[in-house]
Amino acid sequence: MTNQLYYNSAYLTEWQTSIRTISENEDGIFVVLEETAFYPHGGGQPCDEGTIGGINVIDVTLEDEVIWHKVESLPVESSVLCRLNWDRRFDHMQQHSGQHLLSAICLELFDAQTLSFHLGADYATIDVELPELLAERFALLEREVNRHIYLNHEIACYFVTGEEAARLPLVKQPKVTGGIRIVETKGVEYNACGGTHVSSTGEIFMIKLLKSERQKGNTRIYFLCGYRALQEFNENQRILTALAQKFNTGKDEILDRLDKWEQEQKQLQWELNAQREKNDEFVLHELLAQSKGGLVAHMFEDRSLKDLQNLATRLAAENGIPVLFAAGADNKVLMAYGGEGDFACGAFFKEHLGGYNGKGGGSDKLAQAGFGTRDEALAFYEFAKARWSV
């Protein structure tokens, strides 16, 4: 069994040790140390990173009481100096200790047990036995958990026997019967846990609850602790400052300015739509005037496919004639038909697209297709126009 130094102190960052085993296979190079402070994946907490003899550690796993360190290359020496990535370790300590405190306060305030914990690269989550968490209770939870941070409760970690564990008011009794590690937040809770933790709640610094959502009949709470919470505050502050400068107003007036801006945009959109309607009327009359052989056909360079769909369906429905449009910028062709004949746009496209490397289809009344090149789109457009004119 590997000597797990992180159980002696979560603050150890450098130690000298010997390599016990090296294993090399298709998954990489793996090293077993006589003793290690690298925490392996487990209990919702990611593994530590760092170096072994100057070689980067990229993964750490626990298998049958042996800790395997995946490294980038083969170590040269058997005696190695190991260094832990302290920023990553302390971040995990803050998040994990913060989770314990948050779970304890959820239990105290709402009698809600924590079902699971996940510590991700960007945020952490807990799932608790609550059907929902309303805004007032959400705010209360955040205030109360931060109050306990400021009380700076001591956090102690130690091992007990199964009999001793049975006498403790544990949140949940462990399945193992011996060598049980307890994380005690003085005056708050006792928890069986193998993770790394700060020595007092004050080191969590702060907890920011981001949001809550329903999850399979329970509630998932997203949160940040410590430096992650500070980074979130700084990023939000940067965005608020940029918005205040953009609108030339104070931060407390940004929402009012956004409401005003939204109303202005709605008015501009209404005016734009009205102008587009007038322009479409003009375009429709021009297209009808230029139609030949009962077909309206035109190549557009500056219209979106959505605009052309609206124009084509309207023109076809109002006049009962076939309409063929090409969007030169998008290499697309569409056809609409509003007449009473047996012509089907979708069937026509399906029959002939293959000869022009086109992909698409549609209904009897409307079909469209895309092409790999402009030349292919134009060739199909000319073919369709010629076929209708015959």
C-alpha positions, 0 to 999 in steps of 0.5 A: 500500500502506498504511503498517502502523505496527503493524509498527514498534511494537505499542505505538503507540496515537496518531498523526496521519495523512491520509485517502487514500480514503473509500468509502461503500456499502450495507455502510457507510463505509470509510476508507483512511489514509496510515498506520495502527496499526489491525491488520486481521483475520488469522492468527487474530487479530481486528482493532483498534478505536479512533477516527479523528478521534473517529469509532469504528472498528468493523472493519478489513480487509486487501484487496489490500495496502490496509487499510480501516477501517469507521467509524460516520460520515463524517470531516469533516477529511482530517487526523485524529488516530487513537487505538487501543483499547489494552486490546483491543490488549494483550489480543490481544498477550498471547493471540497471544504466549501462543499462540506459546509454547504451540504451541512447548512442545507441539512440544517436549514432545509433537512436536505441530504446531499446526494452527490458532489462534483468538482469540475474545472469551472464550477462545483455542484451538489445534488440535494434532496429538495424538490426546488429551491426558491429565490428567498431560500437560495439567498438565505442559504448563501448568507448562512453558509458564508456566515459560518465561513467568517466564524472560522470553524476549525476543520480537523481530519483524523482516522477512527475505528468502526466502533468509534465512527458508530458513536459519532453523529456522522452525516452518513455512516460509511460502508467500511468498518475500519480505518475510517477518515473523519473530516470534522468541521468543529461545531458544524458536522462530522463527515467520513471523507478521504479528500483534502481540506483546508484547516479552517472555514476561513480559508474557504474565503467565500462561497458564491451560489450561482444557480439551482435547477431541478434534477430528477426530482431533486435540486442541483446547486452550482457554486464557487468557493475561494479564488474561483468566487473572487475570479467570478466577481472580478469578471462580472465587475469587468463586464459591468464596467464595460456596459456602464462605459458603453451606455455612458451611465452608472452601473445602477442605471444599466438595466434602465438603459438596456430596457430603453435600448430594447424598446428602441431596437423594437421600434427600429425593427418595426420600421425596417420590416415596414420598409422591407415590405414596401421593397418586396412589393416593388421587387415582386412587381419587377419580377412579374414584369420580367417573367417569361414562359409563365416562370419567374426566375432570378439570380440574387447576390445580396439576399439571404435564403430566408428572404428568398423563401418568403419572396418565392412562396408569396409570389407563387401563392399570389400568382399561381406560377412557378418561381425559381430563385438562386442565391449566388452568395450561398450556392443555393437554389429554391423553387416554389409553385402555387398552381393547380397543376401536377408539377411537384417541386420536391420531386423535380429536385430529387430527380435532377439534383444528383447530376449537379452534386446538389443536396436538398429536397422539399414538398410539392410547393417548395424545395431547395438545394445546396451545391458545393460550388457556385458553378454547380448551383448556376448550372442547375438553376439554368437547367431548371429554367430551361426545363420549365421553358420547354 
